[in-house]
């Protein structure tokens, strides 16, 4: 009776070859590389999320600062107008 070969991938050779290396070793290396790639991708995504949060915060702070500067400029202008009005009233009352 003729024996059928095992199905593909069912048997991984354990023999050692000095030039090629064993299939188990290459499998372990491939799995380690995939694990490292997954870890690096997770870190990259976390960095991108962190960067996005920082960019949004920076934009918000810049807008708040611009709003405060506009408010200060408006307050100065209002104060200047009041001082001019007061000066006009003083000069008209003195005359």
Contact map, one row per residue, 1 for C-alpha under 8 A:
11100000000000000000000000000000000000000000000000000000000000000000000000000000000000000000000
11110000000000000000000000000000000000000000000000000000000000000000000000000000000000000000000
11111000000000000000000000000000000000000000000000000000000000000000000000000000000000000000000
01111100000000000000000000000000000000000000000000000000000000000000000000000000000000000000000
00111110000000000000000000000000000000000000000000000000000000000000000000000000000000000000000
00011111011000000000000000000000000000000000000000000000000000000000000000000000000000000000000
00001111111000000000000000000000000000000000000000000000000000000000000000000000000000000000000
00000111111000000000000000000000000000000000000000000000000000000000000000000000000000000000000
00000011111100000000000000000000000000000000000000000000000000000000000000000000000000000000000
00000111111100000000000000000000000000000000000000000000000000000000000000000000000000000000000
00000111111110000000000000000000000000000000000000000000000000000000000000000000000000000000000
00000000111111000000001100000000000000000000000000000000000000000000000000000000000000000000000
00000000001111100000011100000000000000000000000000000000000000000000000000000000000000000000000
00000000000111110000011100000000000000000000000000000000000000000000000000000000000000000000000
00000000000011111000010000000000000000000000000000000000000000000000000000000000000000000000000
00000000000001111100110000000000000000000000000000000000000000000000000000000000000000000000000
00000000000000111111110000000000000000000000000000000000000000000000000000000000000000000000000
00000000000000011111100000000000000000000000000000000000000000000000000000000000000000000000000
00000000000000001111100000000000000000000000000000000000000000000000000000000000000000000000000
00000000000000001111110000000000000000000000000000000000000000000000000000000000000000000000000
00000000000000011111111011000000000000000000000000000000000000000000000000000000000000000000000
00000000000011111001111111000000000000000000000000000000000000000000000000000000000000000000000
00000000000111000000111111100000000000000000000000000000000000000000000000000000000000000000000
00000000000111000000011111110000000000000000000000000000000000000000000000000000000000000000000
00000000000000000000111111111000000000000000000000000000000000000000000000000000000000000000000
00000000000000000000111111111100000000000000000000000000000000000000000000000000000000000000000
00000000000000000000001111111110000000000000000000000000000000000000000000000000000000000000000
00000000000000000000000111111111000000000000000000000000000000000000000000000000000000000000000
00000000000000000000000011111111100000000000000000000000000000000000000000000000000000000000000
00000000000000000000000001111111110000000000000000000000000000000000000000000000000000000000000
00000000000000000000000000111111111000000000000000000000000000000000000000000000000000000000000
00000000000000000000000000011111111100000000000000000000000000000000000000000000000000000000000
00000000000000000000000000001111111110000000000000000000000000000000000000000000000000000000000
00000000000000000000000000000111111111000000000000000000000000000000000000000000000000000000000
00000000000000000000000000000011111111100000000000000000000000000000000000000000000000000000000
00000000000000000000000000000001111111110000000000000000000000000000000000000000000000000000000
00000000000000000000000000000000111111111000000000000000000000000000000000000000000000000000000
00000000000000000000000000000000011111111100000000000000000000000000000000000000000000000000000
00000000000000000000000000000000001111111110000000000000000000000000000000000000000000000000000
00000000000000000000000000000000000111111111000000000000000000000000000000000000000000000000000
00000000000000000000000000000000000011111111100000000000000000000000000000000000000000000000000
00000000000000000000000000000000000001111111110000000000000000000000000000000000000000000000000
00000000000000000000000000000000000000111111111000000000000000000000000000000000000000000000000
00000000000000000000000000000000000000011111111100000000000000000000000000000000000000000000000
00000000000000000000000000000000000000001111111110000000000000000000000000000000000000000000000
00000000000000000000000000000000000000000111111111000000000000000000000000000000000000000000000
00000000000000000000000000000000000000000011111111100000000000000000000000000000000000000000000
00000000000000000000000000000000000000000001111111110000000000000000000000000000000000000000000
00000000000000000000000000000000000000000000111111111000000000000000000000000000000000000000000
00000000000000000000000000000000000000000000011111111100000000000000000000000000000000000000000
00000000000000000000000000000000000000000000001111111110000000000000000000000000000000000000000
00000000000000000000000000000000000000000000000111111111000000000000000000000000000000000000000
00000000000000000000000000000000000000000000000011111111100000000000000000000000000000000000000
00000000000000000000000000000000000000000000000001111111110000000000000000000000000000000000000
00000000000000000000000000000000000000000000000000111111111000000000000000000000000000000000000
00000000000000000000000000000000000000000000000000011111111100000000000000000000000000000000000
00000000000000000000000000000000000000000000000000001111111110000000000000000000000000000000000
00000000000000000000000000000000000000000000000000000111111111000000000000000000000000000000000
00000000000000000000000000000000000000000000000000000011111111100000000000000000000000000000000
00000000000000000000000000000000000000000000000000000001111111110000000000000000000000000000000
00000000000000000000000000000000000000000000000000000000111111111000000000000000000000000000000
00000000000000000000000000000000000000000000000000000000011111111100000000000000000000000000000
00000000000000000000000000000000000000000000000000000000001111111110000000000000000000000000000
00000000000000000000000000000000000000000000000000000000000111111111000000000000000000000000000
00000000000000000000000000000000000000000000000000000000000011111111100000000000000000000000000
00000000000000000000000000000000000000000000000000000000000001111111110000000000000000000000000
00000000000000000000000000000000000000000000000000000000000000111111111000000000000000000000000
00000000000000000000000000000000000000000000000000000000000000011111111100000000000000000000000
00000000000000000000000000000000000000000000000000000000000000001111111110000000000000000000000
00000000000000000000000000000000000000000000000000000000000000000111111111000000000000000000000
00000000000000000000000000000000000000000000000000000000000000000011111111100000000000000000000
00000000000000000000000000000000000000000000000000000000000000000001111111110000000000000000000
00000000000000000000000000000000000000000000000000000000000000000000111111111000000000000000000
00000000000000000000000000000000000000000000000000000000000000000000011111111100000000000000000
00000000000000000000000000000000000000000000000000000000000000000000001111111110000000000000000
00000000000000000000000000000000000000000000000000000000000000000000000111111111000000000000000
00000000000000000000000000000000000000000000000000000000000000000000000011111111100000000000000
00000000000000000000000000000000000000000000000000000000000000000000000001111111110000000000000
00000000000000000000000000000000000000000000000000000000000000000000000000111111111000000000000
00000000000000000000000000000000000000000000000000000000000000000000000000011111111100000000000
00000000000000000000000000000000000000000000000000000000000000000000000000001111111110000000000
00000000000000000000000000000000000000000000000000000000000000000000000000000111111111000000000
00000000000000000000000000000000000000000000000000000000000000000000000000000011111111100000000
00000000000000000000000000000000000000000000000000000000000000000000000000000001111111110000000
00000000000000000000000000000000000000000000000000000000000000000000000000000000111111111000000
00000000000000000000000000000000000000000000000000000000000000000000000000000000011111111100000
00000000000000000000000000000000000000000000000000000000000000000000000000000000001111111110000
00000000000000000000000000000000000000000000000000000000000000000000000000000000000111111111000
00000000000000000000000000000000000000000000000000000000000000000000000000000000000011111111100
00000000000000000000000000000000000000000000000000000000000000000000000000000000000001111111110
00000000000000000000000000000000000000000000000000000000000000000000000000000000000000111111111
00000000000000000000000000000000000000000000000000000000000000000000000000000000000000011111111
00000000000000000000000000000000000000000000000000000000000000000000000000000000000000001111111
00000000000000000000000000000000000000000000000000000000000000000000000000000000000000000111111
00000000000000000000000000000000000000000000000000000000000000000000000000000000000000000011111
